[in-house]
């Protein structure tokens, strides 16, 4: 009879331990998932900011290429029909045309350079400053509870009275605070 009550108390407390351990583990994993989702939003914000710059650089490349194309077309179409006298007018027209071609090519070159620079800056920020906090093996192991943790509690743990009988009992296994770097610690220093 006493053995039956002891077995009932043992299995009741074992079931309670398993339930508490599962709830604790679910809570820790939920915290980890929420942190990953938060950092996913940070990364999405970085991508959005850089996509604006990328679209601007692409537009600059397009406009610069259209300007160069239009001036080259103007040279081939308008040059044979342009009057050769007075000579200063021809010199002024040539200077304007070649300056336009030069500035068009420089604008395309700078837009390409800006596009490459913003892409490399985006990659640097995403890989160094806004890395998601992937849980380590240690974090995952700390979230787990095995039956040996229950058995390590000794006889006091085996025959604990139900929680509703001891209303002011201290929680024995709390959820740890999220460890790892926070948003302030995850930013890279400027070179």
N, C-alpha and C positions, 0 to 999 in steps of 0.2 A: 504494500500500500504506500509506504514512504518512498520506495523506489519508483513507483508509478508517478507520484506527485513530483519527485525530483526530475524524472524524465520529461514530464509535461512542462515543468518550469524551464528545463534546459532547452527543449525544442521551441518553446514559446520565445525565450530570449534569443535563441539562434535565429529564428524567423524575424524577430524585431531587429536584430543586428543586420541581417541581410537586407531588410527593407530600408533601414537607415543608411546603410552603405550604398545601396542603389540610388536612393534619393540624393545623397551627398555627391556621388559620382555624376549623376545627371546634372546637378547644379553646377559643378565645376566644368563639365563639358559645355553646358549652356553659356557660362561666362566666357570660355575660350571661343566658342562660336560667335558670340556677340562681339568680342574683341576683333576677331578676324573680319567680321562684317563691317565694323567701324573702320578698320584700316582699308578695307575694300572701297569704302566710300571716299576715304582720303585719296586713294589712288585714282578713283574715278574723277575726282575734282582736279587732280593734276593733269589727267588726260584731257579733260574739258578745256582747261586753260591753255594747254599747248595746242589743242586742235584749232583754237581761234587764231593763234599765231601761225600755224601751218597753213590755214586757209588764206590768211593775208599774204604770206610769202608766195603761195601759188598764184594768187591774183596779181601780185607784182611781176612775177615771171611772165604771166600771160600778157599783161599790158605792155611790158618792155619788149617782148617779142613782137607784138603787133605793131608797136611804134617802129622798130627796126625794119620790119617787113614793109610797112607802108612807105617809109622813106626810101628803101631800096627800090620799091615799085615806082616811086616818084622819080628816081634817078633814071630808070630805064624808059619810062614813058615820057617824062617831061624834059629830059636833058636834050634830046635831038631837036625839040621844038623851041628850046629856049634861045632868045636872041643873043648873038655874040657881041653886039655893040650896045651900049658902052661896056668896056672891059671891067670896070669897077663893080658893075651890077652882077656880072658873072662871078667875080671873085667873092662878093658878098653872099651870093646864092650858094656857092660851093662851100664856103665857110659854115653857113647855117646848116647845110645838109650833112656835112661830115661831123659837125658838132652834135647834131641830133643822133646820128648813128653811134657816135662815141658814147654819148650819155645813155642811149638805149641799151647798148651792150654792157655798160657799167652797171646800169640798174638791174639787168638780168643777172649779171655776175654776183652783185651784192645780194639779190633776192635768193639766188641759189646758195650762197654762203650763209645767209640768215636761216634758210630752211634747214640746212645741214646742222648748223649750230643749235637751233631749237630742238631738233630731233635728238641730238647727242645730249643736250641738257635735260630733256625729258627722260631719256634712258638713265642718266646719272641720278636724277632725283628719284625715279621709281626703284632703282636698284640699291641706292645708298641711303636715302633719307626717309623714304616711305615704304619700308619693307614690312610686310605683314608679320605680326608676332606669332609665328608658328610654334605651337606647344612642343617643348622638348620631351625627350623620353622620360626625363626626371619628372616633369610636370604630369605626364600621363600616369607614371607609376605612383606619384603621390595621391592621385585621385582614386586609385584602386584600393580596395579593402578585401583581404582574403580571410578565410575562416580562421587562419592562424592568429589574426588580430583579435578575433573573438576569444579564442582559446587562451591567448596571452593574458586576458583579463582575470583569469583565475575563477575560483568558486564564487566570488562576489558577483562576477558578471553573469555566471551561469544561473544564479538563483535570485537575480534582481527582481523586485516586485514590479508589476506593471506601472507604466508612467502615470496613469490616472490615480494610482494609490499614493504616489509621492509627487505632489504637484510642484514643489519647489526644487526638484532635482536639477542639478547642473548638467548642461549638455556635455557629453563626454567626447564628442567627435565633431568639431565645428568645421565649416567650410573655410579653407584658407583664403586669404585675400589674394586677388590675382597678382602673380609675380611677373617679373619681366619688365622690360623697358616701357615707359609711358611715352606719351606723345612728345613731351619736352626732351626726353633723353634719346629719342629716335631721330632727331634732326642732325644732319651732318654739318660740320663747321665749314664756313666758306674758306676756300683756299686763298 
